[in-house]
Amino acid sequence: MPRYYFDMREGDEKLKARGFEMEFIVQIREKVRRSQFKRKLPVIAKISGRTIETDFRYPRDWGT
């Protein structure tokens, strides 16, 4: 079900036609919604005037 729902972006009707029960579809969708916070980066306090990934560039990061 996750492959069809996420990768192929099929709707409820197509998923039901594939043999999945509506209760199962709703259950999976709710689990994904409740765990969305895991896919977001945490807020990091900036304590200096330099920014990580922008100002902290070393020669090894430039491919030399």
N, C-alpha and C positions, 0 to 999 in steps of 0.2 A: 504494500500500500504506500509506504513512504516514497518509493521510486516514482510511482504514477502521480502522487499528489505533489511532490516537490520538484522533481526533475522534469516531468512531462506536463505539470500544471493542469492536470485533469480536474474537472469539476465533480460535484457530488453525483450527478446523474451517470457520468461515465464510470465512476468508481463503483456505483451500485450495479451497473451493467456488467462489470468485471467480477461481481460476486461478493463484494464487501458489504457488510451490513451498515446501515446508517448510524447505528449506535457506536460501532467501531470507528467510523470516519470522524464522528464528533469527538470521541474520546482521544484520538490521535491529535486532532486539531487543537484540542484544549491542552494537551500535554506540551505541544510545541509552543503555544501561547504563554503558558506558565513558566517555561524555561528560557524565554527570550532574553532575560537578563544575563544569562551565561554567555551570550554571543556579543555583548557590548564591552568595550574596553573600560577599565576603571578610570575615574577622574584622578589625575596626578597633579599635585600642587607644584607650581613653578616657583622656585625659591631663589632663582638667580636671573640675570638678564639674558642668559643663553638658553637656547631651546634644544632639547635632545633631537637627534636626527636632522637638525638644520645647522646648528652652530658647532656641534661636536663631530666634525668630519675629520677623519684621520686619513693619511695617504693610503692605508689599506682599504678604506671605504671607496676611494676614487678608482680603484682597480690598478694601482701602480705597485 
